[in-house]
Amino acid sequence: MHSHSHHRAPDKDYGKVFIIGITLNLSYVCIEAFYGWYINSLALLADAGHNLSDVAGLILAWLSMLGARLLANDRRTYGWKKGTILASFFNASFLMLAMGMLAWEAIGRFAQQTQLQGEVIIWVAAAGVVVNAVTAWLFMAGSKEDLNIKGAFLHMSADTLVSLGVVLSGGLYLQWQWSWLDPVVSLVIAILVVASTWSLFRQSLHLLFDGVPEQIDTKSVALLLKEIEGVSSVHDLHIWAMSTTENALSVHLVINDEFDREQVLKVVTAKLLAYKHIDHITIQLESYQFSTTCLSRHCTG
């Protein structure tokens, strides 16, 4: 006997948010890159390159969300939901790669004595603070529940931090004319951004390999099932992420012969649906005799 169940509230449509964020940041990248080239500022050029990679990340995250809405078919029975996890992984990877390139370039700049235009750096970077902060704010609410949105939020938050650092370097240069401030600030920013992005990278990589989502405790789920009257044992319990917002569970339950299987199934389904963060449930009920045969053959159906 099998049971198959879903429950999921409609997700907020972030399409407009992505369009606004992409448009704002792409426009700013063009402005920042021009002024970085014009005044020969590594901090501005590095920030422009970083922002460009984030625009690509936003586009990827948006496309993955659109893809996740495509209906399942005979070839892809779960649809394209996993794309949101893949986008989160690439977002984190791109961000750390961009910071590595920034750090490498900053180290090379220590040997150079570069004259900077502090006023231009401050005003251009200050505009970036506003653009990135507004974009991060747009994604902030969804970042608590969706790893894909969290990736976009972290990107924009990191950009805000980078731009603040550039503003700081411009102000300090105006005060003391220290040319080494530009690469030092760039290095500090790179380290902070990589540190803040590591969690997203680790989580998305974990989910790509069908790891149990961190907000779910497998042992507590197994205990919940074992405590249900009529359930004698639990095996083949699997919990994985279908997307950054949907988690799936499948399990085999051995039921005592004297209990009504339909009633046990109703209780099990109700308790699992009430458990937070589990949306897609598949249950197989078995007799003790069948379960021993199943276990000996390592079956999972």
C-alpha positions as MATLAB code, in Angstrom:
seq = 'MHSHSHHRAPDKDYGKVFIIGITLNLSYVCIEAFYGWYINSLALLADAGHNLSDVAGLILAWLSMLGARLLANDRRTYGWKKGTILASFFNASFLMLAMGMLAWEAIGRFAQQTQLQGEVIIWVAAAGVVVNAVTAWLFMAGSKEDLNIKGAFLHMSADTLVSLGVVLSGGLYLQWQWSWLDPVVSLVIAILVVASTWSLFRQSLHLLFDGVPEQIDTKSVALLLKEIEGVSSVHDLHIWAMSTTENALSVHLVINDEFDREQVLKVVTAKLLAYKHIDHITIQLESYQFSTTCLSRHCTG';
ca = [
       0.000    0.000    0.000;
       1.356    3.395   -0.999;
       0.462    6.960   -0.143;
       1.535   10.004   -2.106;
       0.920   13.514   -0.829;
       1.817   17.140   -1.532;
       1.228   20.427    0.224;
       2.700   23.742   -0.675;
       1.511   27.330   -0.440;
       2.016   29.410   -3.566;
       5.426   31.081   -3.617;
       5.713   34.839   -3.917;
       6.381   35.947   -7.487;
       9.874   37.470   -7.489;
       9.878   38.089  -11.244;
       9.485   41.871  -10.922;
      12.067   41.965   -8.129;
      14.611   40.201  -10.344;
      13.889   42.526  -13.269;
      14.344   45.614  -11.079;
      17.515   44.232   -9.489;
      19.060   43.207  -12.819;
      18.260   46.550  -14.462;
      19.586   48.641  -11.562;
      22.799   46.664  -11.205;
      23.562   46.393  -14.914;
      23.187   50.161  -15.309;
      25.458   50.739  -12.344;
      28.098   48.306  -13.661;
      28.413   50.360  -16.852;
      28.847   53.604  -14.894;
      31.306   52.117  -12.394;
      33.424   50.380  -15.038;
      33.719   53.608  -17.035;
      34.866   55.679  -14.065;
      37.157   52.907  -12.809;
      38.887   52.855  -16.193;
      38.898   56.651  -16.461;
      40.629   57.276  -13.107;
      42.562   53.955  -12.967;
      40.983   52.751   -9.714;
      41.369   49.030   -8.973;
      38.693   49.190   -6.297;
      36.121   50.576   -8.744;
      37.107   48.205  -11.559;
      37.107   45.209   -9.225;
      33.735   46.201   -7.814;
      32.365   46.628  -11.349;
      33.579   43.145  -12.292;
      32.123   41.753   -9.102;
      28.796   43.467   -9.789;
      28.787   42.109  -13.345;
      29.182   38.560  -12.022;
      26.298   39.264   -9.657;
      24.106   40.421  -12.528;
      24.829   37.069  -14.195;
      23.987   35.376  -10.894;
      20.674   37.228  -10.642;
      19.790   36.241  -14.196;
      20.659   32.602  -13.449;
      18.617   32.614  -10.219;
      15.643   34.158  -12.022;
      15.787   31.675  -14.896;
      16.004   28.774  -12.448;
      12.874   29.990  -10.651;
      11.034   30.223  -13.964;
      12.272   26.764  -14.892;
      11.074   25.322  -11.569;
       7.516   26.246  -12.568;
       7.616   24.119  -15.699;
       5.343   21.092  -15.438;
       6.794   17.637  -14.917;
       6.622   15.164  -17.783;
       7.440   11.530  -18.540;
      11.122   12.345  -18.990;
      11.483   14.713  -16.018;
       9.060   13.529  -13.371;
      10.099   16.272  -10.946;
      10.252   18.958  -13.619;
      13.110   21.486  -13.378;
      12.848   22.192   -9.655;
      16.449   21.202   -8.953;
      17.543   24.166  -11.073;
      17.034   26.506   -8.122;
      19.587   24.538   -6.098;
      21.987   24.515   -9.038;
      21.605   28.291   -9.375;
      22.406   28.740   -5.676;
      25.564   26.662   -6.090;
      26.717   28.598   -9.153;
      25.923   31.903   -7.460;
      28.132   31.026   -4.510;
      30.854   29.662   -6.797;
      30.843   32.731   -9.032;
      31.012   35.046   -6.047;
      33.994   33.270   -4.502;
      35.756   33.112   -7.870;
      35.229   36.852   -8.363;
      36.644   37.538   -4.907;
      39.657   35.340   -5.645;
      40.372   37.335   -8.794;
      39.940   40.566   -6.852;
      42.401   39.418   -4.180;
      44.953   38.364   -6.814;
      44.768   41.716   -8.555;
      44.964   43.581   -5.240;
      48.159   41.762   -4.261;
      49.719   42.752   -7.581;
      48.836   46.398   -6.969;
      50.948   46.684   -3.807;
      54.068   47.193   -5.903;
      52.489   50.049   -7.830;
      52.226   53.680   -6.783;
      48.938   54.843   -8.235;
      47.477   58.331   -7.952;
      43.757   58.195   -7.322;
      40.874   60.642   -7.562;
      39.282   60.174   -4.165;
      36.236   62.348   -4.808;
      35.209   60.395   -7.897;
      35.730   57.071   -6.095;
      33.555   58.180   -3.189;
      30.646   59.409   -5.302;
      30.600   56.441   -7.675;
      30.903   53.908   -4.848;
      28.247   55.731   -2.795;
      25.833   55.302   -5.699;
      26.679   51.606   -5.602;
      25.837   51.438   -1.905;
      22.360   52.747   -2.654;
      21.753   50.479   -5.665;
      22.980   47.324   -3.915;
      21.256   48.057   -0.614;
      17.914   48.625   -2.332;
      18.283   45.388   -4.317;
      19.280   43.423   -1.188;
      16.254   44.822    0.646;
      13.966   43.575   -2.143;
      15.237   40.014   -1.614;
      15.567   40.108    2.177;
      12.161   38.650    3.111;
      12.446   35.646    0.790;
      16.025   34.868    1.845;
      14.808   33.225    5.063;
      12.902   30.449    3.294;
      14.405   30.034   -0.187;
      18.093   29.198   -0.705;
      17.947   30.564   -4.238;
      16.615   33.930   -3.005;
      19.165   33.784   -0.190;
      21.894   33.542   -2.820;
      20.614   36.691   -4.522;
      20.296   38.457   -1.167;
      23.849   37.537   -0.139;
      25.153   38.733   -3.480;
      23.530   42.126   -3.086;
      24.520   42.402    0.568;
      28.107   41.585   -0.346;
      27.986   44.229   -3.059;
      26.802   46.786   -0.529;
      29.734   45.886    1.709;
      32.176   46.119   -1.190;
      30.873   49.546   -2.193;
      31.102   50.779    1.400;
      34.714   49.633    1.484;
      35.441   51.529   -1.706;
      33.864   54.670   -0.230;
      36.080   54.226    2.823;
      39.228   53.816    0.744;
      38.404   56.961   -1.223;
      37.883   58.979    1.951;
      41.088   57.764    3.566;
      43.039   58.456    0.385;
      41.786   62.042    0.364;
      42.959   62.409    3.958;
      46.413   60.776    3.820;
      47.203   60.057    0.137;
      48.016   56.426    0.904;
      48.051   54.612   -2.452;
      48.162   51.192   -0.757;
      44.675   51.743    0.683;
      43.059   50.705   -2.607;
      44.467   47.132   -2.658;
      44.228   46.699    1.126;
      40.540   47.538    1.187;
      39.991   45.234   -1.791;
      41.682   42.341    0.046;
      39.687   42.873    3.227;
      36.438   42.976    1.273;
      37.332   39.768   -0.604;
      37.998   37.907    2.654;
      34.745   39.090    4.256;
      32.648   38.206    1.208;
      34.144   34.701    0.913;
      33.515   34.096    4.619;
      29.871   35.153    4.316;
      29.335   33.100    1.143;
      30.815   29.830    2.418;
      27.569   28.766    4.105;
      25.579   29.179    0.886;
      28.207   27.235   -1.077;
      28.251   24.406    1.470;
      24.453   24.149    1.726;
      23.826   24.207   -2.022;
      26.541   21.603   -2.683;
      25.047   19.413    0.066;
      21.578   19.624   -1.514;
      22.914   18.912   -5.004;
      23.971   15.490   -3.706;
      20.502   14.930   -2.178;
      21.656   15.664    1.346;
      19.033   16.135    4.047;
      18.065   19.834    4.271;
      19.638   21.357    7.369;
      16.302   22.429    8.889;
      15.166   18.779    9.031;
      16.411   16.280   11.620;
      16.224   12.753   10.212;
      16.368   11.131   13.651;
      13.426   13.167   14.936;
      11.369   12.282   11.844;
      12.157    8.574   12.301;
      11.231    8.801   15.995;
       7.963   10.543   15.122;
       7.074    7.676   12.785;
       8.059    4.943   15.231;
       5.871    6.437   17.950;
       2.713    6.166   15.819;
       0.450    3.374   17.036;
       0.550    0.415   14.661;
       4.019    1.132   13.273;
       6.461   -1.561   14.384;
       9.533   -0.383   12.462;
      10.800    2.128    9.924;
      13.281    1.596    7.101;
      14.387    3.176    3.804;
      13.733    6.669    5.120;
      14.958    9.227    2.592;
      14.667   13.005    2.833;
      15.991   15.332    0.153;
      15.413   18.721   -1.449;
      13.466   18.889   -4.694;
      14.185   22.617   -4.938;
      15.273   25.450   -2.649;
      11.708   25.657   -1.297;
      10.372   22.077   -1.508;
      11.552   18.972    0.321;
      10.550   15.369   -0.297;
      10.324   12.292    1.925;
       9.882    8.617    1.158;
       9.701    5.835    3.729;
       8.775    2.177    4.262;
       6.738    1.436    7.387;
       6.210   -2.033    8.810;
       2.656   -2.245   10.190;
       1.381   -4.694   12.800;
      -1.185   -7.046   11.275;
      -3.928   -6.245   13.806;
      -4.064   -2.547   12.871;
      -6.176   -0.982   10.151;
      -3.694    0.101    7.486;
      -5.943    2.831    6.132;
      -6.187    4.419    9.573;
      -2.438    4.146   10.177;
      -1.816    5.701    6.791;
      -4.083    8.647    7.599;
      -2.316    9.278   10.915;
       1.170    8.999    9.400;
       0.302   11.326    6.530;
      -1.250   13.901    8.845;
       1.768   13.925   11.173;
       4.277   14.227    8.336;
       2.338   17.027    6.680;
       2.243   18.825   10.025;
       6.030   18.494   10.300;
       7.673   21.664    9.072;
       9.577   21.807    5.787;
       8.302   18.516    4.304;
       6.115   19.032    1.232;
       6.194   15.907   -0.937;
       5.531   12.586    0.845;
       5.587    8.994   -0.395;
       4.814    6.151    2.055;
       4.923    2.391    1.595;
       3.181    0.222    4.187;
       4.459   -3.332    4.605;
       3.823   -6.446    6.637;
       6.672   -7.861    8.699;
       7.045  -10.809    6.295;
       7.274   -8.567    3.248;
       9.717   -6.204    4.967;
      12.199   -8.998    5.699;
      12.106  -10.039    2.043;
      12.433   -6.422    0.956;
      15.379   -5.755    3.234;
      17.176   -8.923    2.139;
      16.879   -7.795   -1.483;
      17.734   -4.174   -0.693;
      14.586   -3.026   -2.480;
      13.493    0.589   -2.291;
      10.241    0.552   -4.232;
];
